[in-house]
């Protein structure tokens, strides 16, 4: 599989940004290592362009008629290789050269079917979702059940205006679309991939436990009543050192404290003290002194494990480097030829993408609360990814919630690469 052509640009006028992106795409398609005939386009725009979403999709689709299928969404920020665009008008496109019989675009008006009568069976899926959709977490879990592996990756659209999604298919692949123009609001959309598309995906956490992990021994709906048999509020105050006798200081500390929840038997806190992949971070939304309970922004049940946590830039940086290293280790052969080994051991400029590296393209979905500002500088998060993986084709967006497997996360990043 050859490298996926990609392009990204910012400009107050979307027409100018689109022109710059199209020029980058065509220039890369002319290079020997890049795909010449891609059919699937991933399109991400910042919310500054949300009102022009249909015009943008129509324009890039007309300029790239060979690309028959499109998917994507909007974010308060978008990502590309080595750069993040926050609070500015920008768009990014990656063109994926995949066998047409190995993927399907789906949307709310053309749902993903399990067995479409054409021999296609979904194994994994890239998901874009609207946070305003009722029971969105349950819909994500149900979507995971429609795939053979149960693995989803993606995120919730984030926007200060309309939360738009792109989903359009050619050659009759997206039955039911009718007169829809490919821009949708609400529900889920995305791309399902067959067994022939090889992906490697990892979740990186952005929070770190500040106290020991506990077992929820009594709970009701979103109310944690007991932890390890003790009143939950007492445990919270003891573990975090918060005193209710100083209300102002207590409120400040509580706003910075979150809970990391894990289903019974899930991957919780690892040996290094970092959260495992099954931990979902949720906000504390209230206290119930009458029942000595803690109210959290999710349903909880006895038997679940939890740990109080806080956002930690140093831990987030280390964990992002860890998942990049895991991906490289999985993709690189055990025995490499001397030129490849020398390139990987050399300066960053020599670690440029090559076919031997076996990364055709990547999608990175990160929390809207992360990005450069959280990591210490403009585009710092994406620069970490580039230093670890090389200058591989990459696009993505900063989401209102991140999706991996059947979980809906917060304060995480989900990095997925196409072999």
N, C-alpha and C positions, 0 to 999 in steps of 0.2 A: 504494500500500500504506500503510495506516495504522499508527500506532505500536502496538507490542506491549505489552499490559498486563503489569506485573511487580510483585512485592512481595517483601519480605524482612523477617525479624524474628529476634530471639533471645529465648529464655525457657527456664528449667530444665525446663518441661513442654512437650513438643512440641505438645500440644493447644492451648495458649495461643499459641505461635508460629504455628501453622497458622491459628488464628482471626485473628490480626493480618494475616497474609499474604493471606488470603481477603478481608478487609475492604479492603485496599489494591487488590487485583485488581478487585473489584466497583466500587470508587470510580473507578478509572481507566477501566473499561469504560463507565462512564456519561458520560465526557467526550467531546466531539465529535471530537477528534483521535485517539482510541484505537480499536482494533478492537473491534467489538461481538460477533463470533461466531468467536473463535479455536477451532481444533480440535487443535492440537499444543501440549502443555505440556512445558517443560523444568524438571526438578526437581533441585535440588542441596541436599544436607544435609551438615552437618559430622559427623565420626565419633562425636560424642557422641550422635547420634540413630540410629546404625547399627543397633542392636538393635531399633529400632521402625520400620525401613524399610517393612515391609509394611503396618503400621497407618497410617503417614503416607500412603503411596500410595493405600491404600483410602479414606482420609478425604478427601483433596483430590479424588480421582476422583469420589467420591459427591457432594461439594459442588459440583463443576463438571461436571455430566453432559454438557454440550455439548462438552467437551474429550474427544475419543475416543482420542487417542494421547498417550503419555507416554514421555519418555526422560530420562536423567540418571544421576547417580552420587553418590558420597560423597568428601569431601576432608577433610584435617586442617584446612583452612580453605575458606571459600566466598567468592565475590565478588558484589557487586551495585553498582549505580551509586553511586560515591563512597564505598563502605564495604567493609571486609574483616572477616570474622568468623574469628578464630583462637582455638583452644583454648576454645571456648564452644559451647553447643548453639544451632544456628541452621539456618534453611532459607531458600531463595530459589526463586522460581517466575517463569517468564516464559511467557506464552501467545502463541503464534505463529499469526497468521492467514494461512495459506498454502493455496493450492488443493490439495484432497485428492489430486488426481491427480499432484501434483508432489513428493510425498515418500513415503517408506516407512520405518516403524520396523522394526528387525531386532534379533535377539539370537542367542545360541548355539543355541537350540532352533528359531528361525525365521530362518535365515541370509539374507543379502542375495543375491538372485538377479540374474543379468545377463539382463534380459528376462524379465518375470514373466507374459507372456501377456496382460497388460492394457495394453500400450503404454508401460509405464514403463521408462525407461532412466536408471540412476544417473549423475549427472555429478559430484557432490561428496558428501561425507558427513561428518557429525559423529560422532566415534568416542569411546567410553568403553571402556577395557580394564583388565583385571586384570594387575598386574605379575607375579603368581605363575604366570601361564599359560606353559607351556613354549613357547619360541621365539616370544615375543610380537612381537618386532621383525619376524620373517619373516611372521607373520600380518598385521601392519599393511601390510607391503609387498604382500602378496598381495591384501589388501582394496583397496588403491589401484588395482591392476590391474583390479578389477571396475568402476571408474568410468571414464567417458569422458575426464575431464580428468586423472585420477590424483591429484586433490587431496583430501586428508583434513585435518581439523582436529579437535583434541580433546586427550585426555590419559589417563594411567593413574590409576585411582582411588588415593587415598592415605588410609590409615586405620590407627589404632592397634588396631583391632579388625577386624571383617569389612569386606572391600572389596566393597560391594554395588553393583549397577547396576539402573537402572529401564528397562524396555522393555515397553510394552504398546500394542497397536493395536486400534482398533475397526473396525467395518464389514467385518470379514474381511480386513483388509489384512495381518495378521501370521499367515499360515498356519503351522500347526505348533505354535503356542503351547500348544494343548491346555488342560490344567488349571493351567498355570503362572500364578502370581499376579502376575507382572510384576516381581518382584524376583529378580535373578540374581547368581550368584557365579562368577567365572572367565570366561575367554574375552573376546569382543568384543560390544558392542552399540552402538546409536546410531540415527541417522536419515540416510538417503540422500535427496538432493535432485535433482530433475530439472532440465532445461535452463531451465525457466521461473523458477527461483529464482535471483536475481542476488545474488552474494556478493562481498565484497572482504575479503581476509585477508592479514595480514602477520605475520612472525616477528620478535621483538625479542630480541637476545642479551644475556646477563647477564655475559659474561666478555670480557676484552680480552687480546690477545696481549702477552706480555712479551718476546718475541724474534722474530727473523725467521722467516718461513715456510720450512719444509724439505720436501724430497721423501723419502719412505720408499723407500730403495733395497734394503733387505733386511728381510724379516719372516717370522715363522712363527706362525700362529694369532693369539694376542693379544700376541705378543712383537715389539717393534720392535728390530731388530738393528742396522740402519744408517740414518743420516740423511745425505743428500747424500754418501754414500760413506764417512762417518766412523762410528765406533762410537757408537751412540745414547746410551749412558750418558755418554760423554765430552762429547757435545753438550749433554745435559741439564745437567750440572754447569757447563759453561762459560756457557751461555745464562742460567742462573738465579743463578749465583754461589754455588752450594751447595758446601760442602766436607765430604767424608765423614770428615775428620779431627776434626770436631766433631759426633759422632753425634746428640746431643740437638737441637742447632740444625738439623742437616740434616733430621731427621724432621719438625720443625715446619714447615720450609720446603717439604718435599715434600708434606705434607698440604694445603698451600695452593696447590699447583701442579697444574694439570690439562692435558689435551691437547685441542686443537681439531682434529678430523679432517675431511678433505674427500676425497670420491671424485675421481679424476682427471677433470679437466674441469669440476668443480663450482664454485659461487660461493664463493670462499674469503675472503681478506682484501681489503677494498675500499680505495679511495683514502684514506679517512679513517683507516685503521688498524683499523677495527672488523671483526668477523667478518661474513661474508656469510651468506645464508640457508641454504646447504648445509652449513655447519659444524656438526658434532655434538660436544659437549663430553663427554669421558669422564675418569674418575678414573685416576690412576696407582696401581696396586695392588701394585707390587713392583719391585725391581731385581734384575738377574741379573749380578753382578760377573764371574762366570766367562765369560760371553759378551759382557760390556760392553753389556747390553741393558736395555730398559725394558719393563715389563709393564703393559699398559693394559686397561681393562674393556670391550674390544670386539675383534672380529676386525679385523686390519689386513693389507694386502696391498701389495707393492711397487707404486710408481706413485702411491699416495695421498699427499696433502699433509698436513702437520700443523704446528702451532705450539704451543709451551708457553704457557699462559695462566693468569690468575688472575681470580677474581671481582672486579668493580670497580663499586661503587655509582654513581659519577659517570658512568661509561660506560654503565651500564644505564639510568640516568635519561635521558641524552641520546639513547640508541637508542630508548627507548620514545616519547619526544617525536617522534623522526624518523618512526617508522611511523605515528603518529597524524596527523602532517602529511601523509604520503603518502596516507593514506586520505581525509582531508578534500579533498586536491587532486583525487583521482580522483572523488569523489562530487559535489563542488560544480561547477555549470556554469561554463563559461568566462566567460559574461556573465550577471551576476545583476541582478535588479531592485534599485532603490535601497533599499527597505525591508529586503530580505534582506542586502544588502551592509552596510548601517548596523548591523544586528543583530550580524552576525559581527564587525564592527570594534569593537563596543561592549563594555561591561563583561561579566563572566562571566555575570551574571544575564540579560543580553539574548541570550546565546548558547544559550538553551534550545532544545529540539528543535522543529522545525517540519517540515511536510510538504515544504517547499522544500529542507530539508537532506538529504532522501532517505536518512535512516537510520531504519529501522523498529525495529531492535533490534540487540543485539550480544551475543556470547559471548566471554568472556575466560578463557583457561586459562593459568595461570602456575605456575611451579615452587614447590613447597612451601618451598623455601629462599629465596624472594624475599619479596614482600609488604612491608608497612609497615616491619617491623624492618630489612630490607635497604636500604630507601629513606629511612630516617631518621625515621620516625614512624608512629603508627597510621594505617592506611588510606592511606598516602602513595602507594602504587603506583596505586591506583584513582583517587585524586584527580588524578594526572597525566593519566589517561585522560579524566576528566570535564572538566578544564580545556581539553583539546585538542579534544574532540568535542562538548562540551555535555552536558547532563543527559539523555542518551539512555537508553532502556531497556537494561539490561545485567545479565546473570547469568553465573556461571562458578564455577570451583573451582581450588584450589591442588593441583597434581598431583604424582605420583611420577615423572613423565616427560611431556613435552609432544609432541603429534603435529601435524605439518604436512607436507602432501604425503605422501611415503612414508617420512619420517624420524621417528625417535624421538629427541627432544632431551632435554637437561638444562640447567637454569638459564636457561631462556628463557620468553618469554610469547608466546602465539598469540592475536591479536585478530582477530575475524571479525565483520563487520557485514552485516546484511541490507539491501539497497537498499530 
